[in-house]
Amino acid sequence: MNIFFDETSTKLGRDYLRGICEKLKLVNKVITLKVPNSDSFNSKDVEVLNIDLEDTITSNYPELEQIEPFDKGVFNSLNYDSLFTLKMMERFGSFKGEDNFEKRTKMFFNHVKFWNYMIESHKIEIAIFLSVPHEPAPFIIYQLMKSKGRLTLYHEQLAFQDTYTLEDKIKLSKPTSFKKDDLIFKNIKFTIEEFSQKDFVPFYSKNYFINQKKIDLKVKKIKRILVEITHKNHLLKYFFYRIRKFFLKKRILNFLKKYQVSPDFDKKYILIPLHYQPEASTSPKGDIFVYQSLMIQMISNSLKDTDWLIYVKEHPAQSPTFGRNLSFYKEINNLNNVFLLNKNLDTKKVLIESNAVGIVTGTMGLEAIIHQIPVLCFGDIYYKFFHGVFPIDSNQQLSEAIEKIKNGFKPNKEKLINELEKIPSTYYHGYVNYEYEKVTKISYIQNIKYLVNNLNNYLLNQNVF
């Protein structure tokens, strides 16, 4: 059996893959991504083919011109979601030229051509992703494998203590299979009690502000940029690029300074905390709502005949010139009942005082229902089917949800906890995001064992072997 595994950039990913190679005796070959300037992944028992991660960013795969072009049949087998790959290319910044539509299209075709060839020529049967595939190459691999009817799996770290899920589809369905798991339920209750504290700040929120001040991270970023622009002889081009960015950022910040407001807590309002972009939380987990302005327009329209307000708060990590632009802010600010909040306001207080939260995905949706605030959820996140959450795809669903909220509906924490005692069968004990090592109650070695055994059991239940 030949598999694709996407993550060897972290020790956690490498050790997990090594455990898979040792545990799953039927694995003959692994195709994975090699991080530049690092050792390639290797295994004494399994053939390993490392693809340079940089090639998956540029789409300049080796010997691409010698590969047979894919035909219309391959393209037709991909669903429209594949075109979100064009949006995902924003992750690599406009400096590399992805603002050019023709170049993005060419990169898309390169990804499809190369990975369709790799999947077929190496007979890849299973693709395993340590998180939801959210960069162009992994997402195309996911889409191609799905189109060919082959097994794809991704892991998703949950906000619940030491809990993750294994999923085979990005578009989530309401769970129908459950299990009794006292340990996971204990961790769920522990997390709910933590989030219930009004002064509780999750570790990942704290880490953002800490990392902003770390000189070594800034130096590392500068070195990476310098290596790239000198290697490609783009020093002058990069200089003018940064000048343009500087003046654009100044324009946007002046606009925000002019129009941002403080919330009126005497009014009824829906809070919309914007997601950091580009990132997996909206692409691909948001589907079409990767364009967050669409979500805001829908909510605005649903409240047009009321005195309710909509407060939009920017993500604290968001750069106004990366994943955003001036037209985005102007578009939402022009809506009559929508107001941009000051970025430096205490988000928790604005959340607690709100009457509802509109969100694509993100932990704040879970925080909201724990604080008995209803949630309008537009994306695919594990809590979208929890008590207190309204999954939204259409204007009709939104209107019905708004009507219930206006009539006083509020989530009940005890009802939520009782509901979560039935553990979905796809929930597992362990962690898959290396940053969760900071708060885990599991030893590193034990966690690797959990990951490998959980994957093995999942595959056995799917009759893969």
C-alpha positions in Angstrom: 0.0 0.0 0.0 1.3 3.4 -1.0 0.4 6.5 1.0 0.8 10.3 0.9 1.5 12.1 4.2 1.8 15.9 4.2 3.5 16.9 7.4 7.2 16.4 8.1 8.0 20.0 9.0 7.6 19.3 12.7 9.0 16.7 15.0 5.5 15.6 15.8 4.7 15.0 12.2 7.9 13.1 11.5 7.5 10.9 14.5 3.9 10.2 13.7 4.8 9.2 10.2 7.6 7.0 11.5 5.1 5.3 13.8 2.7 4.8 10.9 5.5 3.1 8.8 6.3 0.8 11.7 2.7 0.0 12.7 1.0 -0.4 9.4 3.0 -3.3 8.0 1.2 -3.1 4.6 2.7 0.4 3.8 5.3 0.0 1.0 5.9 3.6 -0.1 5.4 7.0 1.4 5.3 10.2 -0.5 5.7 13.3 1.6 6.9 16.9 1.5 10.5 17.9 2.3 11.1 21.1 4.2 13.9 23.2 2.6 17.2 23.2 4.4 16.2 20.2 6.6 16.9 16.5 6.5 14.6 14.4 4.3 12.3 12.0 6.1 13.5 8.4 5.9 12.4 5.0 7.1 14.4 1.7 7.1 11.3 -0.4 6.2 9.5 1.8 3.7 10.5 3.5 0.5 10.2 7.2 0.9 9.8 9.8 -1.9 10.4 13.4 -0.7 8.9 16.3 -2.7 10.5 19.7 -2.0 8.0 21.9 -0.1 9.2 24.9 -2.0 8.1 23.2 -5.3 4.6 23.0 -3.9 4.6 26.7 -3.3 5.9 27.8 -6.6 4.4 24.9 -8.6 7.7 24.6 -10.4 7.9 20.9 -10.1 10.9 19.1 -11.6 10.6 17.7 -15.1 7.0 19.0 -15.2 7.2 19.4 -19.0 7.8 15.7 -19.5 4.6 14.7 -17.8 1.6 14.0 -19.9 -1.0 16.8 -19.7 -4.2 16.1 -17.8 -7.3 16.0 -20.0 -10.8 17.4 -19.6 -11.9 14.3 -17.9 -9.6 14.9 -15.0 -10.7 18.5 -14.7 -14.4 17.5 -14.9 -13.9 15.0 -12.1 -12.8 17.8 -9.8 -15.7 19.7 -8.1 -16.0 23.5 -8.0 -14.2 23.6 -4.6 -11.0 22.9 -6.4 -11.1 26.5 -7.7 -10.6 27.7 -4.1 -7.0 26.8 -4.8 -6.7 30.1 -6.6 -7.7 31.9 -3.4 -5.3 29.8 -1.3 -2.4 31.2 -3.3 -2.7 34.4 -1.3 -0.9 32.6 1.5 2.4 33.2 -0.3 2.0 36.9 -0.7 1.6 39.2 -3.7 5.3 39.7 -4.1 5.7 36.4 -5.7 3.3 37.4 -8.5 0.1 35.5 -7.5 -1.9 38.7 -7.9 -1.7 38.0 -11.6 -4.8 35.8 -12.5 -3.1 34.1 -15.4 -0.2 33.1 -13.2 -2.5 31.7 -10.6 -4.3 29.7 -13.2 -1.0 28.4 -14.6 0.0 27.4 -11.0 -3.3 25.6 -10.6 -2.8 23.6 -13.8 0.7 22.7 -12.7 -0.5 21.4 -9.4 -3.2 19.3 -11.0 -0.9 18.0 -13.7 1.9 17.0 -11.3 -0.2 15.5 -8.6 -2.5 13.6 -10.9 0.6 12.0 -12.4 2.1 11.2 -9.0 -1.1 9.7 -7.6 -1.6 7.4 -10.7 2.1 6.5 -11.4 2.8 5.7 -7.7 -0.6 4.2 -7.1 -1.3 6.2 -4.0 -4.2 4.6 -2.1 -4.5 6.8 1.0 -3.7 10.5 1.6 -3.2 11.5 5.3 -3.1 15.2 6.3 -2.1 16.3 9.9 -4.6 19.2 9.5 -7.2 20.2 7.0 -5.5 20.6 3.6 -5.4 24.3 3.2 -2.4 25.1 0.9 -2.7 24.7 -2.9 -0.8 21.5 -3.4 -2.3 19.5 -0.4 -5.7 20.8 -1.3 -5.4 19.6 -4.9 -4.1 16.2 -3.7 -7.2 16.0 -1.5 -9.5 16.9 -4.4 -7.9 14.5 -6.8 -7.9 11.6 -4.3 -11.6 12.3 -3.7 -12.4 12.4 -7.4 -10.7 9.0 -7.8 -12.7 7.5 -4.9 -9.6 6.9 -2.8 -9.4 7.4 1.0 -8.4 10.8 2.3 -8.1 11.6 6.0 -7.3 14.8 7.8 -6.9 15.5 11.5 -8.4 18.5 13.3 -7.4 19.7 16.7 -10.4 20.5 18.8 -10.4 23.2 21.5 -11.3 20.5 24.0 -8.4 19.3 26.2 -6.3 16.6 24.4 -9.0 15.8 21.8 -8.9 15.7 18.0 -11.0 14.3 15.3 -10.3 12.3 12.1 -12.4 13.4 9.2 -12.7 12.2 5.6 -14.7 15.2 4.2 -14.2 18.9 4.7 -18.0 19.4 4.3 -19.1 18.1 7.7 -22.3 16.1 8.3 -24.1 15.8 11.6 -22.6 12.8 13.5 -24.7 9.7 13.5 -22.3 7.3 15.2 -21.3 7.8 18.8 -19.3 6.1 21.6 -18.9 6.3 25.3 -15.6 7.7 26.3 -15.3 8.9 29.9 -11.8 10.4 29.4 -12.8 12.6 26.4 -16.0 13.6 28.2 -14.0 14.6 31.2 -11.7 16.7 29.0 -14.7 18.3 27.4 -16.2 19.3 30.7 -12.8 20.6 31.8 -12.5 22.9 28.7 -16.1 24.1 29.1 -15.4 25.2 32.7 -12.2 26.9 31.6 -14.0 28.8 28.9 -16.8 29.7 31.3 -14.4 32.0 33.3 -14.9 35.5 32.1 -11.2 36.3 32.5 -9.9 33.1 30.8 -7.6 33.6 27.8 -6.7 30.5 25.7 -3.0 29.9 25.4 -3.0 30.4 21.6 -4.3 34.0 22.1 -1.6 34.7 24.6 1.0 33.3 22.4 0.2 35.7 19.6 1.1 38.7 21.6 4.2 37.0 23.0 5.4 36.0 19.6 4.9 39.6 18.3 7.6 40.7 20.7 10.1 37.9 20.0 13.1 39.4 18.3 14.4 36.0 17.2 11.2 35.4 15.2 11.5 38.8 13.5 15.1 38.2 12.6 14.2 34.7 11.3 11.5 36.3 9.1 13.9 38.9 7.7 16.6 36.3 7.0 14.1 34.2 5.1 13.0 37.2 3.0 16.6 38.2 2.3 17.5 34.7 1.1 14.6 34.6 -1.2 15.0 38.0 -2.9 18.8 37.7 -3.3 18.5 34.2 -4.6 16.0 35.3 -7.3 17.7 38.7 -8.0 14.6 40.5 -6.9 16.1 43.0 -4.5 15.0 46.1 -6.4 11.6 44.7 -7.1 11.1 43.8 -3.4 12.1 47.4 -2.4 9.4 49.0 -4.6 6.9 46.3 -3.4 7.6 47.3 0.2 7.2 51.0 -0.6 3.8 50.4 -2.1 2.8 48.3 0.8 3.8 51.0 3.3 1.6 53.6 1.7 -1.3 51.3 1.2 -1.2 50.3 4.8 -1.1 53.9 5.8 -4.3 54.6 3.7 -6.1 51.6 5.3 -5.2 52.5 8.8 -6.3 56.1 8.3 -9.6 54.8 7.0 -10.1 52.5 10.0 -9.2 55.3 12.4 -11.8 57.5 10.9 -14.7 54.9 10.9 -14.0 52.6 13.8 -16.4 53.0 16.8 -16.9 51.8 20.4 -19.9 49.5 20.9 -23.1 50.8 22.4 -24.0 48.1 25.0 -27.5 49.5 25.3 -28.3 48.3 21.8 -29.0 44.8 20.6 -26.2 43.6 18.3 -24.6 40.7 16.6 -20.8 40.4 16.9 -18.8 39.3 13.9 -15.2 38.6 14.8 -13.3 38.4 11.6 -11.0 35.5 10.9 -7.3 35.9 10.2 -6.7 35.3 6.5 -5.5 33.6 4.5 -5.8 30.5 6.8 -7.5 27.1 7.0 -10.3 28.5 9.2 -11.9 30.1 6.1 -10.1 28.4 3.2 -11.2 25.7 2.8 -13.3 25.4 6.0 -15.5 28.4 5.0 -16.3 27.3 1.5 -17.7 30.4 -0.3 -17.7 32.3 3.0 -13.9 32.6 2.6 -15.3 35.9 1.4 -16.3 37.1 4.8 -18.1 40.1 3.3 -20.7 37.8 1.9 -21.5 36.5 5.5 -21.7 40.1 6.7 -24.0 41.2 3.9 -26.4 38.3 4.6 -26.6 39.1 8.3 -27.0 42.8 7.5 -29.9 42.1 5.1 -31.6 39.8 7.6 -31.7 42.7 10.2 -32.6 45.6 7.8 -36.0 46.1 9.2 -34.9 46.0 12.9 -33.0 48.3 15.2 -30.3 45.6 15.7 -26.7 46.5 14.9 -23.8 44.5 13.6 -20.4 45.1 15.1 -17.4 43.7 13.1 -14.1 43.3 14.9 -10.9 42.7 13.1 -8.6 39.8 14.1 -5.7 41.1 16.3 -3.1 39.3 14.1 -4.5 40.5 10.8 -2.4 42.8 8.6 -4.6 45.2 6.6 -2.5 44.6 3.5 -2.2 40.8 3.7 -5.4 38.9 3.2 -7.3 42.3 3.3 -7.5 45.4 1.2 -9.1 48.8 1.4 -12.2 47.9 -0.7 -13.0 45.1 1.8 -13.3 47.5 4.7 -15.2 50.1 2.6 -17.6 47.5 1.4 -18.7 46.4 4.9 -18.6 49.9 6.3 -21.0 51.1 3.7 -23.8 48.8 5.0 -26.2 50.9 7.1 -26.4 48.7 10.2 -22.7 47.5 10.2 -20.0 49.2 12.2 -16.3 48.5 12.5 -15.1 48.2 16.1 -11.8 49.4 17.4 -9.3 46.6 17.0 -7.9 47.2 20.5 -11.1 46.7 22.4 -11.6 43.9 24.9 -13.1 41.2 22.6 -14.4 39.1 25.6 -16.5 42.0 26.9 -18.0 42.7 23.5 -18.7 39.0 23.2 -20.4 38.7 26.6 -22.6 41.7 25.9 -23.7 40.5 22.4 -27.0 39.0 21.5 -25.5 36.6 19.0 -22.3 35.9 17.2 -21.8 35.4 13.4 -18.8 33.4 12.5 -17.4 31.2 9.8 -15.4 28.9 12.1 -13.1 29.6 15.0 -13.0 29.1 18.8 -15.0 32.1 19.6 -18.1 30.3 18.4 -17.5 27.7 21.1 -16.8 30.4 23.6 -20.1 32.1 22.7 -22.4 29.1 23.3 -20.6 28.3 26.6 -21.5 31.8 27.6 -25.1 31.2 26.5 -24.8 33.3 23.4 -26.4 31.8 20.2 -24.1 31.4 17.2 -24.7 31.7 13.4 -22.1 29.4 11.9 -21.4 29.7 8.2 -18.4 27.3 7.9 -17.6 23.7 8.6 -16.4 23.3 12.2 -16.9 20.5 14.7 -19.3 22.5 16.9 -21.6 23.6 14.1 -24.2 20.9 15.2 -23.9 21.6 18.9 -26.8 22.9 21.0 -27.0 26.7 20.5 -25.4 26.8 17.1 -27.4 27.5 13.8 -25.6 26.1 10.7 -26.2 28.7 7.9 -25.9 28.1 4.2 -28.9 30.1 2.9 -30.8 33.3 3.5 -33.8 31.2 4.6 -31.9 29.4 7.3 -30.5 32.7 8.5 -33.9 34.3 8.6 -35.3 31.4 10.7 -32.3 31.5 13.1 -32.6 35.3 13.5 -36.3 35.0 14.3 -35.6 32.5 17.1 -32.8 34.7 18.5 -35.0 37.8 18.4 -37.6 35.8 20.3 -35.2 35.2 23.1 -33.5 31.9 22.3 -30.3 31.3 24.3 -28.1 28.2 24.6 -28.2 26.3 27.9 -24.8 25.2 29.2 -26.1 22.2 31.1 -28.0 21.0 28.0 -24.8 21.5 26.0 -22.8 19.3 28.4 -25.5 16.6 28.5 -25.5 16.6 24.7 -21.7 16.2 24.6 -21.8 13.1 26.8 -22.5 11.2 23.6 -19.0 11.3 22.0 -18.9 11.2 18.2 -17.0 8.1 17.0 -14.5 10.3 15.2 -13.3 11.9 18.4 -9.9 10.6 19.7 -7.7 11.2 22.7 -4.4 13.0 21.9 -3.2 16.1 20.1 -2.1 16.7 16.5 -1.1 20.4 16.7 2.4 20.7 18.2 1.5 24.0 19.8 -0.8 22.1 22.1 2.2 20.5 23.8 2.1 23.6 26.0 -1.1 22.6 27.7 -1.3 18.8 27.1 -1.7 16.3 30.0 -0.2 13.6 27.8 3.5 12.7 27.4 5.0 13.2 24.0 5.8 9.5 23.5 2.4 8.4 24.7 0.8 10.9 22.3 2.6 9.4 19.3 1.4 6.0 20.4 -2.2 7.3 20.6 -2.0 8.9 17.2 -0.7 5.7 15.5 -3.1 3.4 17.3 -6.1 5.6 16.7 -5.3 5.8 12.9 -4.8 2.0 12.8 -8.1 1.4 14.5 -9.8 3.9 12.2 -8.5 2.1 9.1 -9.4 -1.3 10.5 -13.0 0.0 11.0 -13.0 1.2 7.4 -11.9 -2.2 6.2 -8.9 -0.7 4.6 -6.7 -3.7 5.4 
